[in-house]
Amino acid sequence: MKPRYIWATATTSVVALCGALALHGVSGGPVNGAGDGGGPGPVKAHARTVALASSGDGRRAVLKKQDLDPFSMLGITWTDPSARVTGTIEARTRATETGRWSDWLRLDGDSGQGESGARRGGSEPAWVGPSDGVEVRVTTDGKVSDALPAGLRLDMVDPGRTDGTAMEPAAFRADPLDDPTESPAPADTGTSEPPSADPSAGDDATEDPVDTPPPSASPTETPVPPTTSSAPSASASPSATAPTAPPSTAPRPEIVARAGWGADESVSPEAPDYLPDGKVKAVVVHHTAESNDYTCAQAPAVVRGIYAYHVRQLGWKDLGYNFLVDKCGTVYEGRKGGVDRPVMGAHAYGFNAETAGISILGTYTDVTPSQAALASVARIAAWKLGQYGVSPTGTATLTAGADSRNYAGKTWKKGARLSLPALHGHRDNYNTQCPGNQLYAQLPTLRAWAAGPVAGLAIKSVTGAGLSGTTYYTKAGITVNWSATTPSSLITKYELLVDGSTSATAAGSAGSAKATLTPGSHQVQVRALHQSGRTVTSAAATVVVETTAPTFTTKPALALSTGTVNTAAVPVKLSWKAADNAVLKEVRLTAPTAVTYGPTVTSAPLTARSGTATTWSMSAYDQAGNVGSATVSGTPVVLQETAAAKTGTWTTKSSTSYLGGASYSSTSKNASLTWTFTGRSVAWVVSRAATSGQAEVYVDGAKAATVDLKSSTTKYRDAIWTKTWSTSAQHVVKIVVVGTAGRPTVTTDGIVHLK
């Protein structure tokens, strides 16, 4: 069978799945009263309706916008509150500010909640923000039923603003249908239906047929039932018949009272109902919105919009949820009667009489709720269940108040006894996607957060101590840093334990604490106290206190090394050995330059300025922060070739590439140069090329080496050979030309010695 359509056109941005309220921007300014009480006072909401007129064959209807002032929320309602649209309800809206149309958004065709005395059935409300156009289409599914509920209409709500402004009346024109012989369906004002029975209580929901006038050319404002007495306070004392408020095993979170979000109590004057057994057996988690783009300052307006839709458009006695939570974690009082009492809401069809409902503003099909929102849900659930001795991780046996099925396809009859988690999602007890896949996936985490103990507690680091392997080392004072996955709002306090005894106490929002330890080895832990009273202790960290400074077992020493020599940079080698009675962390060179070396490094190549006395300062650090220091000094001195005693034939060469601009060169076998100096290290400096030959080196009259100067690339000022002694003394260095066949040349720049 082909799908059947009803089309409605007017001109917004919508959607909702299961308890889903679509949010595409929010009207209404911030509301005061972010604590228990206080606020801007009642904020009047305004509602407009327009009938969805179908063609004669029920396939389509058109309603085009002629002149429409902004509204912020809409829904599709129908005459019979027990009916459900088994097909598809879609809407799109035009934003007032940008003039852009939203994509088509889908609304759940059943609020899935159930309320005694409801005047109409309806979709979930869709929060769209200031919009001046809407288009709606309703499609039968062609499978279960080919008929849409009677009295379909578009309901628009402006929740009002704290400055007292609201939307003005808007005008519509119902355009003729394509087929002039087809007449539009009669409009439904939604003002004269008698109350239906409460599905949650298990009665059969019925409604007598009502004669309705033909559609008006303009939207109608839904009248507010008159009241002859002042509206009850959201936080007023209970009546004599109201159940008492039992204490809870968990602390009560801060809750914005109804006055705080601007509830207009005159529209819901009926006294609240309480759970028949006076006990909350389970908490049902919902989401309310198709968009998460609202700001937290706008959240009170969203709550007012839901309130107006539930009460004025669907004819419920009050807002359906017991509590609402925005994405910043603020908790709002929902249905009146006392947040600390077992108020019966209208949020879980067939199970309202035994549960409390918490709904997060936003849609969480593809997006995970904020941790702030999840933490608040866990706190509210722990508090409410704690009033009745129910564990958030336990199960509850609930009696079905009506025939139904859940999202997983499980069915049951009225009166059936169902075992459900004490904290469960709306989809567990009704055929809805609510609370969305991503929020539903967080339910195990919510249960754990609500029940305790604190999860994921671990020491992350110890400031003021060095870590070697799995052991920390310190001189005495430390700061222990930790983390936990349970939100801090659910944690009462932390305790820092040293060898099993409390050393310091910190708030549940803290992530560190200080301690001063005595010498020796200690076991350090962190203990967390959950708001439930349950505790958990982290794995221990070993912290060793020691105050002995590292030592240089081999004092720093300086020697000349090979490499290119400049008067400003003579290659030297600094060597040392350091040790610690515990664990050496590092060795630092602090002067004339700053370099840090690992604990196993014992030498480093450096440079020093020729003719300048330099002190090399070193410090050894252990993991505890103890420091040992040592120094060594030295002055590199260049003795050029002219300072040597020579034998044989030597030729002077001039070039800026040579030290001092000149050098000696010889090809004569046995030609020699001899330098006498006082120092503890020496280096012979030469020029090298592919034609360079060999030379013998004698130290203090004894042959020390034969050095080959040959190099594939030309090099100048190259310290090619070095010799170092443990102490400074007078020494004689002599070089003798070997006269190597084919490449006899030896060119020298002199020597460098360290004094």
Residue pairs with C-beta under 8 A, 6 or more apart in sequence:
1 142
1 146
2 142
3 87
3 139
3 140
3 141
3 142
4 57
4 58
4 59
4 87
4 139
4 140
4 142
4 146
4 148
5 59
5 60
5 137
5 138
5 139
6 52
6 54
6 58
6 59
6 60
6 61
6 137
6 138
6 139
6 148
6 152
7 60
7 61
7 62
7 63
7 135
7 136
7 137
8 50
8 52
8 53
8 61
8 62
8 63
8 134
8 135
8 136
8 137
8 138
8 154
9 62
9 63
9 64
9 65
9 134
9 135
9 136
9 175
10 50
10 63
10 64
10 65
10 68
10 133
10 134
10 135
10 136
10 154
10 172
11 64
11 65
11 68
11 93
11 94
11 131
11 132
11 133
11 134
11 135
12 24
12 71
12 74
12 91
12 92
12 93
12 94
12 95
12 102
12 126
12 128
12 129
12 131
12 132
12 133
12 134
13 22
13 24
13 25
13 92
13 93
13 94
13 95
13 101
13 102
13 105
13 128
13 129
13 131
13 291
14 22
14 24
14 74
14 91
14 92
14 93
14 102
14 105
14 107
14 126
14 128
14 134
14 290
15 22
15 91
15 105
15 106
15 107
15 126
15 290
15 291
15 363
16 22
16 105
16 106
16 107
16 108
16 123
16 124
16 125
16 126
16 289
16 290
16 363
17 106
17 107
17 108
17 124
17 290
17 363
17 365
17 432
17 433
17 434
17 436
18 108
18 112
18 124
18 286
18 287
18 426
18 427
18 430
18 432
18 433
18 434
18 435
18 436
19 108
19 111
19 112
19 113
19 124
19 286
19 287
19 288
19 347
19 359
19 426
19 432
19 434
19 435
20 107
20 108
20 124
20 287
20 288
20 289
20 290
20 363
20 433
20 434
20 436
21 73
21 124
21 125
21 126
21 127
21 288
21 289
21 290
21 302
21 305
21 306
21 361
21 363
22 105
22 107
22 124
22 125
22 126
22 127
22 128
22 289
22 290
22 291
22 363
23 127
23 128
23 129
23 289
23 290
23 291
23 292
23 293
23 294
23 302
23 361
23 362
23 363
24 93
24 95
24 102
24 127
24 128
24 129
24 131
24 290
24 291
24 293
25 72
25 95
25 97
25 128
25 129
25 130
25 291
25 293
25 294
26 72
26 127
26 129
26 294
26 295
26 298
26 299
26 301
26 302
27 70
27 72
27 129
27 130
27 158
27 159
27 161
27 298
27 301
28 43
28 72
28 159
28 160
28 161
28 162
28 298
28 300
28 301
28 304
29 161
29 162
29 163
29 297
29 298
29 301
30 162
30 297
30 298
30 300
31 39
31 40
31 43
31 162
31 256
31 260
31 261
31 262
31 300
31 301
32 38
32 39
32 40
32 260
33 39
33 40
33 256
33 257
33 259
33 260
33 261
34 254
34 256
34 260
34 330
35 254
35 256
35 260
36 235
36 254
36 255
36 256
36 257
37 235
37 257
37 259
37 260
38 257
38 259
38 260
39 256
39 257
39 259
39 260
39 261
39 262
40 162
40 262
41 259
41 262
42 231
42 259
42 262
42 263
42 264
42 265
42 266
43 159
43 160
43 161
43 162
43 164
43 262
43 263
43 264
43 304
44 160
44 166
44 264
45 157
45 158
45 159
45 160
45 166
45 264
45 267
45 304
45 305
45 307
45 308
45 312
46 157
46 158
46 160
46 166
46 167
46 221
47 155
47 156
47 157
47 158
47 221
47 222
47 308
47 312
47 313
48 71
48 155
48 156
48 157
48 167
48 169
48 170
48 219
48 220
48 221
48 222
49 77
49 153
49 154
49 155
49 156
49 189
49 190
49 219
49 220
49 221
49 222
49 313
50 63
50 153
50 154
50 156
50 172
50 187
50 215
50 216
50 219
50 220
51 151
51 152
51 153
51 154
51 184
51 185
51 186
51 187
51 188
51 215
51 216
52 61
52 63
52 76
52 136
52 138
52 152
52 153
52 154
52 185
53 61
53 62
53 63
53 174
53 177
53 184
53 185
53 187
53 215
54 60
54 61
54 148
54 152
54 184
54 185
55 61
55 177
55 178
55 179
55 182
56 179
56 181
56 182
56 183
57 182
58 147
58 148
60 177
60 178
61 177
61 184
61 185
62 174
62 175
62 177
63 154
63 172
63 174
63 175
64 172
64 173
64 175
65 132
65 133
65 134
65 172
66 171
66 172
66 173
67 170
67 171
68 132
68 133
68 134
68 170
68 171
68 172
69 132
69 167
69 168
69 169
69 170
70 96
70 130
70 131
70 132
70 158
70 167
71 128
71 130
71 131
71 156
71 157
71 158
71 167
71 170
72 127
72 128
72 129
72 130
72 131
72 157
72 158
72 159
72 167
72 301
72 305
73 125
73 126
73 127
73 128
73 156
73 157
73 158
73 159
73 305
73 306
73 308
73 309
74 91
74 93
74 125
74 126
74 128
74 134
74 154
74 155
74 156
74 157
75 107
75 122
75 123
75 124
75 125
75 126
75 154
75 155
75 157
75 309
75 313
76 85
76 89
76 91
76 107
76 109
76 122
76 123
76 136
76 138
76 152
76 153
76 154
76 155
77 120
77 121
77 122
77 123
77 151
77 152
77 153
77 155
77 190
77 313
77 314
78 85
78 120
78 121
78 122
78 148
78 149
78 150
78 151
78 152
78 153
78 188
79 120
79 121
79 149
79 150
79 151
79 188
79 190
79 193
79 207
79 210
79 212
80 120
80 121
80 149
80 150
80 151
80 207
81 115
81 118
81 119
81 120
81 121
81 193
81 196
81 205
81 207
81 314
81 315
82 121
82 196
82 199
82 205
82 206
82 207
83 121
83 149
84 109
84 110
84 121
84 149
85 109
85 110
85 123
85 138
85 148
85 149
86 109
86 140
86 141
86 143
86 144
86 145
87 109
87 138
87 139
87 140
87 141
87 142
87 148
88 106
88 109
88 137
88 138
88 139
88 141
89 106
89 107
89 108
89 109
89 123
89 136
89 137
89 138
89 139
90 104
90 105
90 106
90 107
90 136
90 137
90 138
90 139
91 104
91 105
91 107
91 126
91 134
91 135
91 136
91 137
92 101
92 102
92 103
92 104
92 105
92 134
92 135
93 101
93 102
93 128
93 131
93 133
93 134
93 135
94 100
94 101
94 102
94 131
94 132
94 133
94 134
95 102
95 129
95 130
95 131
96 130
96 131
96 132
97 130
101 133
102 128
104 137
105 126
105 290
107 123
107 124
107 126
108 123
108 124
108 432
108 433
108 434
109 123
110 121
110 123
110 432
111 121
111 122
111 123
111 124
111 314
111 320
112 348
112 349
112 426
112 430
112 431
112 432
112 434
113 320
113 346
113 347
113 348
113 349
113 352
114 198
114 199
114 200
114 205
114 346
114 348
114 349
114 350
114 352
114 402
115 198
115 200
115 310
115 314
115 315
115 316
115 317
115 320
115 346
116 195
116 196
116 197
116 198
116 200
116 201
116 273
116 317
116 346
117 195
117 196
117 198
117 315
117 316
117 317
118 195
118 196
118 205
118 314
118 315
118 316
118 346
119 190
119 191
119 193
119 195
119 196
119 314
119 315
120 151
120 188
120 190
120 193
120 313
120 314
120 315
121 149
121 314
122 155
122 309
122 313
122 314
124 288
125 157
125 305
125 306
125 309
125 310
125 313
126 290
127 289
127 290
127 291
127 294
127 302
127 305
128 134
134 154
134 156
136 154
138 148
138 152
140 146
140 147
140 148
150 185
150 188
151 187
151 188
151 190
151 212
152 185
152 188
153 187
153 188
153 190
155 190
155 222
155 309
155 313
156 170
156 219
157 305
157 308
157 309
157 312
157 313
158 166
158 167
159 301
159 302
159 304
159 305
159 307
159 308
160 166
160 262
160 264
160 301
160 304
161 301
162 262
169 218
169 219
169 221
170 218
170 219
171 217
171 218
171 219
172 217
172 218
172 219
173 217
174 184
174 215
174 217
177 184
184 214
184 215
186 212
186 213
186 214
186 215
187 212
187 213
187 214
187 215
187 216
188 210
188 212
189 212
189 213
189 220
190 222
190 313
190 315
191 222
191 223
192 210
192 212
193 207
193 208
193 210
193 315
194 207
194 208
195 315
196 205
196 206
196 207
197 203
197 204
197 205
197 206
198 205
198 352
198 401
199 205
199 349
199 350
199 401
199 402
200 344
200 346
200 348
200 349
200 350
200 351
200 352
200 353
200 401
200 402
201 352
201 353
201 401
202 350
202 400
202 401
202 402
202 414
202 415
222 312
222 313
224 266
224 267
224 312
225 267
225 269
227 266
227 269
229 269
230 265
231 264
231 265
231 266
231 268
231 269
232 265
232 269
232 271
232 272
232 336
233 258
233 259
233 265
233 336
234 257
234 258
234 259
234 263
234 265
234 333
234 336
235 257
235 258
235 259
235 333
235 338
235 339
236 338
238 244
238 245
238 337
238 338
238 341
239 271
242 272
242 274
242 337
242 338
242 341
243 274
243 275
243 278
243 341
243 342
244 341
245 338
245 340
245 341
245 387
246 387
246 388
247 387
248 382
248 383
248 384
248 386
248 387
249 382
249 386
249 389
249 532
249 533
250 379
250 382
250 383
250 386
250 450
250 531
250 532
251 379
251 383
251 531
252 339
252 340
252 383
253 331
253 376
253 379
253 380
253 383
253 489
254 331
255 323
255 331
255 332
255 333
255 339
256 300
256 330
256 331
256 332
256 333
257 333
258 265
258 333
258 336
260 300
260 332
260 333
261 299
261 300
261 303
261 304
261 332
261 333
262 300
262 304
263 304
263 307
263 336
264 304
264 307
265 336
267 308
267 311
267 312
268 307
268 311
268 317
268 318
268 319
268 336
270 317
270 318
272 318
272 335
272 336
272 337
272 338
272 343
272 344
273 317
273 337
273 343
273 344
274 337
274 341
274 342
274 343
274 344
275 342
275 343
275 344
275 353
275 354
276 353
277 353
277 354
278 342
279 342
279 354
279 388
280 342
280 354
280 355
280 356
280 384
280 385
280 387
280 388
280 390
281 354
281 355
281 388
281 390
281 396
281 397
281 398
281 422
282 351
282 354
282 355
282 356
282 385
282 390
282 396
282 398
282 420
282 421
282 422
282 423
282 424
283 355
283 356
283 357
283 358
283 380
283 381
283 384
283 385
283 392
283 422
283 423
283 424
284 347
284 348
284 351
284 355
284 356
284 357
284 358
284 424
284 425
284 426
284 428
284 429
285 358
285 359
285 360
285 377
285 381
285 423
285 424
285 425
285 426
285 435
285 439
285 443
285 446
286 321
286 347
286 357
286 358
286 359
286 360
286 425
286 426
286 434
286 435
287 359
287 360
287 361
287 362
287 363
287 364
287 369
287 434
287 435
287 436
287 439
288 302
288 306
288 321
288 324
288 359
288 360
288 361
288 362
289 302
289 361
289 362
289 363
290 363
291 362
291 363
292 327
292 362
292 363
292 367
294 302
294 326
294 327
294 361
294 362
296 326
296 327
296 328
296 330
299 326
299 327
299 328
299 330
299 332
299 361
300 332
302 326
302 361
303 319
303 324
303 332
303 334
303 361
306 319
306 320
306 321
306 324
307 318
307 319
310 316
310 318
310 319
310 320
310 346
311 317
311 318
311 319
316 346
317 346
318 335
318 336
318 346
319 334
319 335
319 345
320 334
320 335
320 345
320 346
320 347
320 357
321 334
321 335
321 345
321 347
321 357
321 358
321 359
322 334
322 335
322 339
322 343
322 345
322 347
322 356
322 357
322 358
322 384
323 331
323 332
323 333
323 334
323 339
323 356
323 357
323 358
323 359
323 380
324 331
324 332
324 334
324 358
324 359
324 360
324 361
325 331
325 332
325 358
325 359
325 360
325 361
325 373
325 376
325 377
325 380
326 332
326 360
326 361
326 373
327 360
327 361
327 362
327 369
327 370
327 372
327 373
328 370
328 372
328 373
329 370
329 372
329 373
329 375
329 376
329 489
330 376
331 376
331 379
331 380
333 339
334 345
334 357
334 359
335 343
335 344
335 345
335 346
336 343
337 343
340 387
342 356
342 388
343 356
344 352
344 353
345 352
345 355
345 356
345 357
346 352
347 355
347 357
347 359
347 426
348 355
348 357
348 426
348 429
348 430
349 401
349 402
349 404
349 429
349 430
350 400
350 401
350 402
350 404
350 414
350 429
350 430
351 398
351 400
351 401
351 429
352 401
353 401
354 396
354 398
354 399
355 398
356 384
358 377
358 380
358 381
359 435
360 369
360 373
360 377
360 435
360 439
362 369
362 373
363 436
364 435
364 436
364 437
364 438
364 439
364 440
365 433
365 436
365 437
365 438
366 436
366 437
366 438
367 438
368 438
368 439
368 441
368 442
369 438
369 439
369 442
371 487
372 487
374 442
374 445
374 446
374 449
374 487
375 449
375 487
375 489
375 490
376 489
377 446
378 392
378 446
378 449
378 450
378 487
378 490
379 450
379 489
379 490
379 531
381 392
381 423
381 446
381 450
382 392
382 450
382 451
382 490
382 531
382 532
385 391
385 392
385 422
385 423
385 450
386 532
390 396
390 422
391 422
391 451
392 422
392 423
392 446
392 447
392 450
392 451
393 422
393 423
393 447
393 448
393 450
393 451
394 421
394 422
395 419
395 420
395 421
395 422
396 419
396 420
396 421
396 422
397 417
397 418
397 419
398 417
398 418
398 419
398 420
398 429
399 415
399 416
399 417
399 418
400 412
400 413
400 414
400 415
400 416
400 417
400 418
401 414
402 414
403 411
403 412
403 413
403 414
404 411
404 412
404 429
404 430
404 431
405 411
405 412
405 430
405 431
406 427
406 428
406 429
406 430
406 431
407 427
407 428
407 430
407 431
407 432
407 433
408 427
408 428
412 418
418 429
420 428
420 429
421 428
421 443
421 447
422 447
423 443
423 446
423 447
423 450
424 443
425 434
425 435
425 439
425 440
425 443
426 432
426 434
426 435
427 433
427 434
427 435
427 440
448 455
448 486
449 455
449 486
449 487
449 490
450 490
450 532
451 532
451 534
452 486
452 490
452 530
452 531
452 532
452 533
452 534
453 528
453 530
453 532
453 534
453 535
453 536
454 484
454 486
454 490
454 491
454 528
454 529
454 530
454 536
455 484
455 485
455 486
455 536
456 483
456 484
456 485
456 486
457 482
457 483
457 484
457 526
457 528
457 536
457 537
457 538
458 482
458 483
458 484
458 538
458 539
459 480
459 481
459 482
459 524
459 525
459 526
459 538
459 539
459 541
460 481
460 482
460 483
461 467
461 481
462 472
462 474
462 478
462 479
462 480
462 481
462 524
462 541
462 543
463 478
463 479
463 480
463 481
463 512
464 474
464 477
464 478
464 479
464 625
465 472
465 473
465 474
465 478
465 543
465 623
465 624
465 625
466 472
466 473
466 474
466 583
466 585
466 622
466 623
466 624
466 625
467 473
467 623
468 583
468 585
468 623
470 541
470 542
471 542
471 543
471 544
471 583
472 478
472 541
472 542
472 543
472 544
472 623
473 543
473 544
473 545
473 546
473 582
473 583
473 622
473 623
473 624
473 625
474 517
474 543
474 544
474 545
474 624
474 625
475 545
475 546
475 547
475 624
475 625
475 626
476 516
476 517
476 518
476 519
476 545
476 547
477 514
477 515
477 516
477 517
478 514
478 515
478 516
478 517
478 524
478 543
479 512
479 513
479 514
479 515
480 496
480 512
480 513
480 514
480 515
480 524
480 526
480 541
481 511
481 512
482 494
482 511
482 512
482 526
482 538
483 511
484 491
484 528
486 528
486 530
488 508
488 509
489 508
489 509
490 508
490 530
490 531
491 508
491 509
491 528
491 529
491 530
491 531
492 508
492 529
492 530
492 531
493 505
493 506
493 507
493 508
493 528
493 529
494 505
494 506
494 507
494 508
494 510
494 513
494 526
494 527
494 528
494 529
495 502
495 504
495 505
495 506
495 526
495 527
495 528
495 529
496 502
496 503
496 504
496 505
496 506
496 513
496 515
496 524
496 525
496 526
497 503
497 524
497 525
497 526
497 527
497 537
498 515
498 517
498 522
498 523
498 524
499 522
499 523
500 523
500 525
502 527
503 513
503 515
504 513
504 514
504 515
505 513
506 512
506 513
508 528
508 529
513 526
515 524
517 543
517 545
518 545
519 545
519 546
519 547
520 544
520 545
521 542
521 543
521 544
521 545
522 542
522 543
522 544
522 545
523 540
523 541
523 542
523 543
524 540
524 541
524 542
524 543
525 537
525 538
525 539
525 540
525 541
526 537
526 538
527 535
527 536
527 537
527 538
528 535
528 536
528 537
528 538
529 535
530 536
544 582
544 624
545 624
546 581
546 582
546 622
546 624
546 626
547 624
547 626
548 580
548 581
548 582
548 622
548 626
549 620
549 622
549 626
549 627
549 628
550 578
550 579
550 580
550 584
550 620
550 621
550 622
550 626
550 627
550 628
551 578
551 579
551 580
551 620
551 628
552 576
552 577
552 578
552 618
552 620
552 628
552 630
553 577
553 578
553 579
554 575
554 576
554 577
554 602
555 576
555 630
555 632
556 574
556 575
556 576
556 616
556 618
556 630
556 631
556 632
557 574
557 575
557 576
557 632
558 572
558 573
558 574
558 608
558 616
558 632
558 633
558 634
558 681
558 754
559 572
559 573
559 575
559 680
559 681
559 722
559 724
559 754
560 570
560 571
560 572
560 573
560 636
560 681
560 682
560 683
560 719
560 722
560 724
560 752
560 753
560 754
561 571
561 572
561 573
561 605
561 683
561 719
561 722
562 571
562 683
562 718
562 719
562 720
562 721
562 722
563 571
563 605
563 718
563 719
564 571
564 715
564 716
564 717
564 718
564 719
565 571
565 610
565 638
565 659
565 683
565 685
565 717
565 718
565 719
565 749
565 752
566 610
566 717
567 609
567 610
567 611
567 638
567 659
568 609
568 610
569 607
569 608
569 609
570 607
570 608
570 609
570 610
570 636
570 638
570 752
571 605
571 606
571 607
571 683
571 719
572 605
572 606
572 607
572 608
572 634
572 636
572 754
573 603
573 604
573 605
573 606
574 589
574 603
574 604
574 606
574 616
574 632
575 602
575 603
575 604
576 587
576 602
576 603
576 618
576 630
577 602
578 584
578 587
578 599
578 620
578 628
580 620
580 622
580 626
582 622
582 623
582 624
583 599
583 622
583 623
584 599
584 620
584 621
584 622
584 623
585 599
585 621
585 622
585 623
586 596
586 597
586 598
586 599
586 620
586 621
587 596
587 597
587 598
587 599
587 601
587 618
587 619
587 620
587 621
588 594
588 595
588 596
588 597
588 618
588 619
588 620
588 621
589 595
589 596
589 597
589 604
589 616
589 617
589 618
590 617
590 618
590 619
591 615
591 616
591 617
592 614
592 615
592 616
593 606
595 604
597 604
606 616
608 614
608 634
608 635
608 636
609 636
610 636
610 637
610 638
610 752
611 635
611 636
611 637
611 638
612 635
612 636
613 633
613 634
613 635
614 633
614 634
614 635
615 631
615 632
615 633
616 631
616 632
616 633
616 634
617 629
617 630
617 631
618 629
618 630
618 631
619 627
619 628
619 629
620 627
620 628
620 629
620 630
621 627
634 754
634 755
635 754
635 755
636 752
636 753
636 754
637 677
637 679
637 752
637 753
637 754
637 755
638 659
638 660
638 685
638 750
638 751
638 752
639 675
639 677
639 750
639 751
639 752
639 753
640 659
640 660
640 662
640 749
640 750
641 650
641 662
641 663
641 664
641 673
641 748
641 749
641 750
642 662
642 750
643 675
643 750
644 664
644 673
644 674
644 675
644 750
645 673
645 674
646 664
646 671
646 672
646 673
646 674
647 670
647 671
647 672
648 666
648 668
648 670
648 671
648 672
648 737
649 666
649 667
649 668
649 671
650 664
650 665
650 666
650 671
650 673
651 664
651 665
651 666
652 662
652 663
652 664
652 665
653 662
653 663
653 664
653 665
653 747
654 661
654 662
655 661
655 662
655 663
655 716
657 687
657 716
657 717
658 687
658 716
658 717
658 749
659 685
659 717
659 749
659 750
660 749
660 750
663 687
663 747
663 748
663 749
664 673
664 747
664 748
665 687
665 745
665 746
665 747
665 748
666 737
666 745
666 746
667 693
667 737
667 739
667 744
667 745
667 746
668 737
668 739
668 744
669 737
669 738
669 739
669 744
670 736
670 737
670 739
671 736
671 737
671 746
672 734
672 735
672 736
672 737
673 734
673 735
673 748
674 732
674 733
674 734
675 732
675 733
675 734
675 750
675 751
676 730
676 731
676 732
677 730
677 731
677 733
677 751
677 753
677 755
678 728
678 729
678 730
678 731
678 753
678 755
679 728
679 729
679 731
679 753
679 754
679 755
680 724
680 725
680 726
680 727
680 728
680 729
680 754
680 755
681 722
681 723
681 724
681 725
681 753
681 754
682 722
682 723
682 724
682 731
682 733
682 751
682 752
682 753
682 754
683 719
683 721
683 722
683 723
683 751
683 752
683 753
684 697
684 707
684 719
684 720
684 721
684 722
684 733
684 735
684 748
684 751
685 717
685 718
685 719
685 720
685 748
685 749
685 750
685 751
685 752
686 692
686 709
686 718
686 720
686 746
686 747
686 748
686 749
687 709
687 714
687 715
687 716
687 717
687 718
687 747
687 748
687 749
688 709
688 710
688 711
688 714
688 715
688 718
688 720
688 747
689 710
689 711
689 714
689 715
689 745
690 710
690 711
690 712
690 743
691 710
691 743
691 745
692 708
692 709
692 710
692 711
692 743
692 745
692 746
692 747
693 708
693 709
693 710
693 737
693 738
693 739
693 740
693 743
693 744
693 745
693 746
694 706
694 707
694 708
694 709
694 710
694 738
694 740
694 746
695 706
695 707
695 709
695 735
695 736
695 737
695 738
695 746
696 703
696 705
696 706
696 707
696 735
696 736
696 738
697 703
697 704
697 705
697 706
697 707
697 721
697 733
697 734
697 735
698 704
698 732
698 733
698 734
698 735
698 736
699 723
699 731
699 732
699 733
700 731
700 732
701 732
704 723
705 721
706 738
707 720
707 721
708 740
709 720
709 746
709 747
710 743
711 718
716 749
717 749
719 752
723 733
725 731
728 755
731 753
733 751
735 746
735 748
737 744
737 746
738 744
738 746
